[in-house]
Amino acid sequence: MKNCLLRLLSWRLRIELEKQIEKSVRSARLILPGSTRATLLLRKVS
């Protein structure tokens, strides 16, 4: 039972993290004037 709960928790956390990353990537794209700079940043991150 404990393992199941832990798995569920980690799964939820991962989804939340992905959402946060997506948001920050979008805001970074908006802030950066050049799309080339944004793509370079994305390549570094991934």
mmCIF file of the N, C-alpha and C atoms, coordinates in Angstrom:
data_MODEL
# 
_entry.id   MODEL 
# 
loop_
_atom_site.group_PDB 
_atom_site.id 
_atom_site.type_symbol 
_atom_site.label_atom_id 
_atom_site.label_alt_id 
_atom_site.label_comp_id 
_atom_site.label_asym_id 
_atom_site.label_entity_id 
_atom_site.label_seq_id 
_atom_site.pdbx_PDB_ins_code 
_atom_site.Cartn_x 
_atom_site.Cartn_y 
_atom_site.Cartn_z 
_atom_site.occupancy 
_atom_site.B_iso_or_equiv 
_atom_site.pdbx_formal_charge 
_atom_site.auth_seq_id 
_atom_site.auth_comp_id 
_atom_site.auth_asym_id 
_atom_site.auth_atom_id 
_atom_site.pdbx_PDB_model_num 
ATOM 1   N N  . MET A 1 1  ? 0.835  -1.206 0.000   1.00 0.00 ? 1  MET A N  1 
ATOM 2   C CA . MET A 1 1  ? 0.000  0.000  0.000   1.00 0.00 ? 1  MET A CA 1 
ATOM 3   C C  . MET A 1 1  ? 0.873  1.261  0.000   1.00 0.00 ? 1  MET A C  1 
ATOM 4   N N  . LYS A 1 2  ? 1.905  1.240  0.831   1.00 0.00 ? 2  LYS A N  1 
ATOM 5   C CA . LYS A 1 2  ? 2.789  2.402  0.922   1.00 0.00 ? 2  LYS A CA 1 
ATOM 6   C C  . LYS A 1 2  ? 3.473  2.663  -0.418  1.00 0.00 ? 2  LYS A C  1 
ATOM 7   N N  . ASN A 1 3  ? 3.942  1.600  -1.048  1.00 0.00 ? 3  ASN A N  1 
ATOM 8   C CA . ASN A 1 3  ? 4.615  1.741  -2.345  1.00 0.00 ? 3  ASN A CA 1 
ATOM 9   C C  . ASN A 1 3  ? 3.694  2.376  -3.372  1.00 0.00 ? 3  ASN A C  1 
ATOM 10  N N  . CYS A 1 4  ? 2.450  1.939  -3.353  1.00 0.00 ? 4  CYS A N  1 
ATOM 11  C CA . CYS A 1 4  ? 1.466  2.459  -4.307  1.00 0.00 ? 4  CYS A CA 1 
ATOM 12  C C  . CYS A 1 4  ? 1.284  3.960  -4.111  1.00 0.00 ? 4  CYS A C  1 
ATOM 13  N N  . LEU A 1 5  ? 1.164  4.376  -2.851  1.00 0.00 ? 5  LEU A N  1 
ATOM 14  C CA . LEU A 1 5  ? 0.986  5.800  -2.543  1.00 0.00 ? 5  LEU A CA 1 
ATOM 15  C C  . LEU A 1 5  ? 2.199  6.603  -2.968  1.00 0.00 ? 5  LEU A C  1 
ATOM 16  N N  . LEU A 1 6  ? 3.376  6.059  -2.700  1.00 0.00 ? 6  LEU A N  1 
ATOM 17  C CA . LEU A 1 6  ? 4.610  6.752  -3.073  1.00 0.00 ? 6  LEU A CA 1 
ATOM 18  C C  . LEU A 1 6  ? 4.690  6.932  -4.576  1.00 0.00 ? 6  LEU A C  1 
ATOM 19  N N  . ARG A 1 7  ? 4.330  5.890  -5.288  1.00 0.00 ? 7  ARG A N  1 
ATOM 20  C CA . ARG A 1 7  ? 4.368  5.947  -6.748  1.00 0.00 ? 7  ARG A CA 1 
ATOM 21  C C  . ARG A 1 7  ? 3.414  7.028  -7.249  1.00 0.00 ? 7  ARG A C  1 
ATOM 22  N N  . LEU A 1 8  ? 2.219  7.064  -6.665  1.00 0.00 ? 8  LEU A N  1 
ATOM 23  C CA . LEU A 1 8  ? 1.215  8.047  -7.050  1.00 0.00 ? 8  LEU A CA 1 
ATOM 24  C C  . LEU A 1 8  ? 1.730  9.456  -6.778  1.00 0.00 ? 8  LEU A C  1 
ATOM 25  N N  . LEU A 1 9  ? 2.367  9.636  -5.619  1.00 0.00 ? 9  LEU A N  1 
ATOM 26  C CA . LEU A 1 9  ? 2.907  10.944 -5.243  1.00 0.00 ? 9  LEU A CA 1 
ATOM 27  C C  . LEU A 1 9  ? 3.984  11.398 -6.210  1.00 0.00 ? 9  LEU A C  1 
ATOM 28  N N  . SER A 1 10 ? 4.917  10.514 -6.498  1.00 0.00 ? 10 SER A N  1 
ATOM 29  C CA . SER A 1 10 ? 6.014  10.878 -7.397  1.00 0.00 ? 10 SER A CA 1 
ATOM 30  C C  . SER A 1 10 ? 5.479  11.197 -8.792  1.00 0.00 ? 10 SER A C  1 
ATOM 31  N N  . TRP A 1 11 ? 4.452  10.451 -9.192  1.00 0.00 ? 11 TRP A N  1 
ATOM 32  C CA . TRP A 1 11 ? 3.832  10.686 -10.496 1.00 0.00 ? 11 TRP A CA 1 
ATOM 33  C C  . TRP A 1 11 ? 3.224  12.079 -10.540 1.00 0.00 ? 11 TRP A C  1 
ATOM 34  N N  . ARG A 1 12 ? 2.494  12.443 -9.462  1.00 0.00 ? 12 ARG A N  1 
ATOM 35  C CA . ARG A 1 12 ? 1.870  13.763 -9.372  1.00 0.00 ? 12 ARG A CA 1 
ATOM 36  C C  . ARG A 1 12 ? 2.937  14.858 -9.400  1.00 0.00 ? 12 ARG A C  1 
ATOM 37  N N  . LEU A 1 13 ? 3.995  14.647 -8.646  1.00 0.00 ? 13 LEU A N  1 
ATOM 38  C CA . LEU A 1 13 ? 5.078  15.629 -8.581  1.00 0.00 ? 13 LEU A CA 1 
ATOM 39  C C  . LEU A 1 13 ? 5.706  15.835 -9.944  1.00 0.00 ? 13 LEU A C  1 
ATOM 40  N N  . ARG A 1 14 ? 5.905  14.738 -10.652 1.00 0.00 ? 14 ARG A N  1 
ATOM 41  C CA . ARG A 1 14 ? 6.518  14.825 -11.980 1.00 0.00 ? 14 ARG A CA 1 
ATOM 42  C C  . ARG A 1 14 ? 5.645  15.667 -12.904 1.00 0.00 ? 14 ARG A C  1 
ATOM 43  N N  . ILE A 1 15 ? 4.333  15.441 -12.858 1.00 0.00 ? 15 ILE A N  1 
ATOM 44  C CA . ILE A 1 15 ? 3.408  16.198 -13.701 1.00 0.00 ? 15 ILE A CA 1 
ATOM 45  C C  . ILE A 1 15 ? 3.475  17.679 -13.344 1.00 0.00 ? 15 ILE A C  1 
ATOM 46  N N  . GLU A 1 16 ? 3.497  17.984 -12.040 1.00 0.00 ? 16 GLU A N  1 
ATOM 47  C CA . GLU A 1 16 ? 3.573  19.376 -11.600 1.00 0.00 ? 16 GLU A CA 1 
ATOM 48  C C  . GLU A 1 16 ? 4.860  20.019 -12.085 1.00 0.00 ? 16 GLU A C  1 
ATOM 49  N N  . LEU A 1 17 ? 5.958  19.279 -11.975 1.00 0.00 ? 17 LEU A N  1 
ATOM 50  C CA . LEU A 1 17 ? 7.254  19.792 -12.426 1.00 0.00 ? 17 LEU A CA 1 
ATOM 51  C C  . LEU A 1 17 ? 7.232  20.093 -13.914 1.00 0.00 ? 17 LEU A C  1 
ATOM 52  N N  . GLU A 1 18 ? 6.670  19.171 -14.681 1.00 0.00 ? 18 GLU A N  1 
ATOM 53  C CA . GLU A 1 18 ? 6.597  19.368 -16.130 1.00 0.00 ? 18 GLU A CA 1 
ATOM 54  C C  . GLU A 1 18 ? 5.784  20.611 -16.472 1.00 0.00 ? 18 GLU A C  1 
ATOM 55  N N  . LYS A 1 19 ? 4.693  20.818 -15.727 1.00 0.00 ? 19 LYS A N  1 
ATOM 56  C CA . LYS A 1 19 ? 3.864  22.008 -15.956 1.00 0.00 ? 19 LYS A CA 1 
ATOM 57  C C  . LYS A 1 19 ? 4.668  23.267 -15.669 1.00 0.00 ? 19 LYS A C  1 
ATOM 58  N N  . GLN A 1 20 ? 5.401  23.259 -14.560 1.00 0.00 ? 20 GLN A N  1 
ATOM 59  C CA . GLN A 1 20 ? 6.214  24.418 -14.184 1.00 0.00 ? 20 GLN A CA 1 
ATOM 60  C C  . GLN A 1 20 ? 7.270  24.709 -15.239 1.00 0.00 ? 20 GLN A C  1 
ATOM 61  N N  . ILE A 1 21 ? 7.927  23.654 -15.717 1.00 0.00 ? 21 ILE A N  1 
ATOM 62  C CA . ILE A 1 21 ? 8.969  23.819 -16.739 1.00 0.00 ? 21 ILE A CA 1 
ATOM 63  C C  . ILE A 1 21 ? 8.362  24.415 -18.003 1.00 0.00 ? 21 ILE A C  1 
ATOM 64  N N  . GLU A 1 22 ? 7.197  23.894 -18.380 1.00 0.00 ? 22 GLU A N  1 
ATOM 65  C CA . GLU A 1 22 ? 6.521  24.398 -19.581 1.00 0.00 ? 22 GLU A CA 1 
ATOM 66  C C  . GLU A 1 22 ? 6.223  25.889 -19.440 1.00 0.00 ? 22 GLU A C  1 
ATOM 67  N N  . LYS A 1 23 ? 5.727  26.279 -18.258 1.00 0.00 ? 23 LYS A N  1 
ATOM 68  C CA . LYS A 1 23 ? 5.408  27.687 -18.005 1.00 0.00 ? 23 LYS A CA 1 
ATOM 69  C C  . LYS A 1 23 ? 6.651  28.551 -18.114 1.00 0.00 ? 23 LYS A C  1 
ATOM 70  N N  . SER A 1 24 ? 7.729  28.120 -17.462 1.00 0.00 ? 24 SER A N  1 
ATOM 71  C CA . SER A 1 24 ? 8.960  28.916 -17.474 1.00 0.00 ? 24 SER A CA 1 
ATOM 72  C C  . SER A 1 24 ? 9.538  29.013 -18.882 1.00 0.00 ? 24 SER A C  1 
ATOM 73  N N  . VAL A 1 25 ? 9.414  27.937 -19.647 1.00 0.00 ? 25 VAL A N  1 
ATOM 74  C CA . VAL A 1 25 ? 9.916  27.956 -21.025 1.00 0.00 ? 25 VAL A CA 1 
ATOM 75  C C  . VAL A 1 25 ? 9.126  28.961 -21.846 1.00 0.00 ? 25 VAL A C  1 
ATOM 76  N N  . ARG A 1 26 ? 7.814  28.964 -21.658 1.00 0.00 ? 26 ARG A N  1 
ATOM 77  C CA . ARG A 1 26 ? 6.962  29.903 -22.393 1.00 0.00 ? 26 ARG A CA 1 
ATOM 78  C C  . ARG A 1 26 ? 7.301  31.339 -22.031 1.00 0.00 ? 26 ARG A C  1 
ATOM 79  N N  . SER A 1 27 ? 7.455  31.615 -20.736 1.00 0.00 ? 27 SER A N  1 
ATOM 80  C CA . SER A 1 27 ? 7.775  32.978 -20.303 1.00 0.00 ? 27 SER A CA 1 
ATOM 81  C C  . SER A 1 27 ? 9.159  33.380 -20.800 1.00 0.00 ? 27 SER A C  1 
ATOM 82  N N  . ALA A 1 28 ? 10.085 32.436 -20.820 1.00 0.00 ? 28 ALA A N  1 
ATOM 83  C CA . ALA A 1 28 ? 11.437 32.722 -21.314 1.00 0.00 ? 28 ALA A CA 1 
ATOM 84  C C  . ALA A 1 28 ? 11.372 33.094 -22.789 1.00 0.00 ? 28 ALA A C  1 
ATOM 85  N N  . ARG A 1 29 ? 10.539 32.386 -23.527 1.00 0.00 ? 29 ARG A N  1 
ATOM 86  C CA . ARG A 1 29 ? 10.383 32.677 -24.957 1.00 0.00 ? 29 ARG A CA 1 
ATOM 87  C C  . ARG A 1 29 ? 9.839  34.085 -25.153 1.00 0.00 ? 29 ARG A C  1 
ATOM 88  N N  . LEU A 1 30 ? 8.894  34.471 -24.284 1.00 0.00 ? 30 LEU A N  1 
ATOM 89  C CA . LEU A 1 30 ? 8.297  35.802 -24.400 1.00 0.00 ? 30 LEU A CA 1 
ATOM 90  C C  . LEU A 1 30 ? 9.307  36.879 -24.029 1.00 0.00 ? 30 LEU A C  1 
ATOM 91  N N  . ILE A 1 31 ? 10.098 36.618 -22.984 1.00 0.00 ? 31 ILE A N  1 
ATOM 92  C CA . ILE A 1 31 ? 11.068 37.604 -22.511 1.00 0.00 ? 31 ILE A CA 1 
ATOM 93  C C  . ILE A 1 31 ? 12.200 37.792 -23.515 1.00 0.00 ? 31 ILE A C  1 
ATOM 94  N N  . LEU A 1 32 ? 12.743 36.686 -24.004 1.00 0.00 ? 32 LEU A N  1 
ATOM 95  C CA . LEU A 1 32 ? 13.863 36.788 -24.941 1.00 0.00 ? 32 LEU A CA 1 
ATOM 96  C C  . LEU A 1 32 ? 13.398 37.327 -26.289 1.00 0.00 ? 32 LEU A C  1 
ATOM 97  N N  . PRO A 1 33 ? 14.058 38.385 -26.784 1.00 0.00 ? 33 PRO A N  1 
ATOM 98  C CA . PRO A 1 33 ? 13.660 38.973 -28.062 1.00 0.00 ? 33 PRO A CA 1 
ATOM 99  C C  . PRO A 1 33 ? 13.960 38.062 -29.252 1.00 0.00 ? 33 PRO A C  1 
ATOM 100 N N  . GLY A 1 34 ? 15.111 37.407 -29.222 1.00 0.00 ? 34 GLY A N  1 
ATOM 101 C CA . GLY A 1 34 ? 15.495 36.551 -30.343 1.00 0.00 ? 34 GLY A CA 1 
ATOM 102 C C  . GLY A 1 34 ? 15.078 35.113 -30.121 1.00 0.00 ? 34 GLY A C  1 
ATOM 103 N N  . SER A 1 35 ? 14.385 34.525 -31.106 1.00 0.00 ? 35 SER A N  1 
ATOM 104 C CA . SER A 1 35 ? 13.963 33.132 -30.982 1.00 0.00 ? 35 SER A CA 1 
ATOM 105 C C  . SER A 1 35 ? 15.177 32.210 -31.003 1.00 0.00 ? 35 SER A C  1 
ATOM 106 N N  . THR A 1 36 ? 16.264 32.671 -31.617 1.00 0.00 ? 36 THR A N  1 
ATOM 107 C CA . THR A 1 36 ? 17.475 31.848 -31.683 1.00 0.00 ? 36 THR A CA 1 
ATOM 108 C C  . THR A 1 36 ? 18.039 31.644 -30.285 1.00 0.00 ? 36 THR A C  1 
ATOM 109 N N  . ARG A 1 37 ? 17.998 32.712 -29.474 1.00 0.00 ? 37 ARG A N  1 
ATOM 110 C CA . ARG A 1 37 ? 18.498 32.612 -28.114 1.00 0.00 ? 37 ARG A CA 1 
ATOM 111 C C  . ARG A 1 37 ? 17.651 31.634 -27.309 1.00 0.00 ? 37 ARG A C  1 
ATOM 112 N N  . ALA A 1 38 ? 16.348 31.672 -27.538 1.00 0.00 ? 38 ALA A N  1 
ATOM 113 C CA . ALA A 1 38 ? 15.432 30.785 -26.829 1.00 0.00 ? 38 ALA A CA 1 
ATOM 114 C C  . ALA A 1 38 ? 15.713 29.329 -27.181 1.00 0.00 ? 38 ALA A C  1 
ATOM 115 N N  . THR A 1 39 ? 15.932 29.068 -28.461 1.00 0.00 ? 39 THR A N  1 
ATOM 116 C CA . THR A 1 39 ? 16.192 27.692 -28.888 1.00 0.00 ? 39 THR A CA 1 
ATOM 117 C C  . THR A 1 39 ? 17.520 27.207 -28.327 1.00 0.00 ? 39 THR A C  1 
ATOM 118 N N  . LEU A 1 40 ? 18.497 28.100 -28.248 1.00 0.00 ? 40 LEU A N  1 
ATOM 119 C CA . LEU A 1 40 ? 19.793 27.733 -27.680 1.00 0.00 ? 40 LEU A CA 1 
ATOM 120 C C  . LEU A 1 40 ? 19.632 27.349 -26.218 1.00 0.00 ? 40 LEU A C  1 
ATOM 121 N N  . LEU A 1 41 ? 18.839 28.133 -25.493 1.00 0.00 ? 41 LEU A N  1 
ATOM 122 C CA . LEU A 1 41 ? 18.583 27.847 -24.085 1.00 0.00 ? 41 LEU A CA 1 
ATOM 123 C C  . LEU A 1 41 ? 17.888 26.502 -23.934 1.00 0.00 ? 41 LEU A C  1 
ATOM 124 N N  . LEU A 1 42 ? 16.901 26.260 -24.789 1.00 0.00 ? 42 LEU A N  1 
ATOM 125 C CA . LEU A 1 42 ? 16.158 25.009 -24.732 1.00 0.00 ? 42 LEU A CA 1 
ATOM 126 C C  . LEU A 1 42 ? 17.078 23.823 -25.002 1.00 0.00 ? 42 LEU A C  1 
ATOM 127 N N  . ARG A 1 43 ? 17.997 23.993 -25.931 1.00 0.00 ? 43 ARG A N  1 
ATOM 128 C CA . ARG A 1 43 ? 18.921 22.902 -26.250 1.00 0.00 ? 43 ARG A CA 1 
ATOM 129 C C  . ARG A 1 43 ? 19.823 22.608 -25.068 1.00 0.00 ? 43 ARG A C  1 
ATOM 130 N N  . LYS A 1 44 ? 20.242 23.667 -24.371 1.00 0.00 ? 44 LYS A N  1 
ATOM 131 C CA . LYS A 1 44 ? 21.093 23.488 -23.191 1.00 0.00 ? 44 LYS A CA 1 
ATOM 132 C C  . LYS A 1 44 ? 20.352 22.716 -22.112 1.00 0.00 ? 44 LYS A C  1 
ATOM 133 N N  . VAL A 1 45 ? 19.086 23.085 -21.898 1.00 0.00 ? 45 VAL A N  1 
ATOM 134 C CA . VAL A 1 45 ? 18.282 22.460 -20.846 1.00 0.00 ? 45 VAL A CA 1 
ATOM 135 C C  . VAL A 1 45 ? 18.016 20.989 -21.144 1.00 0.00 ? 45 VAL A C  1 
ATOM 136 N N  . SER A 1 46 ? 17.587 20.695 -22.354 1.00 0.00 ? 46 SER A N  1 
ATOM 137 C CA . SER A 1 46 ? 17.215 19.316 -22.692 1.00 0.00 ? 46 SER A CA 1 
ATOM 138 C C  . SER A 1 46 ? 18.415 18.407 -22.893 1.00 0.00 ? 46 SER A C  1 
# 
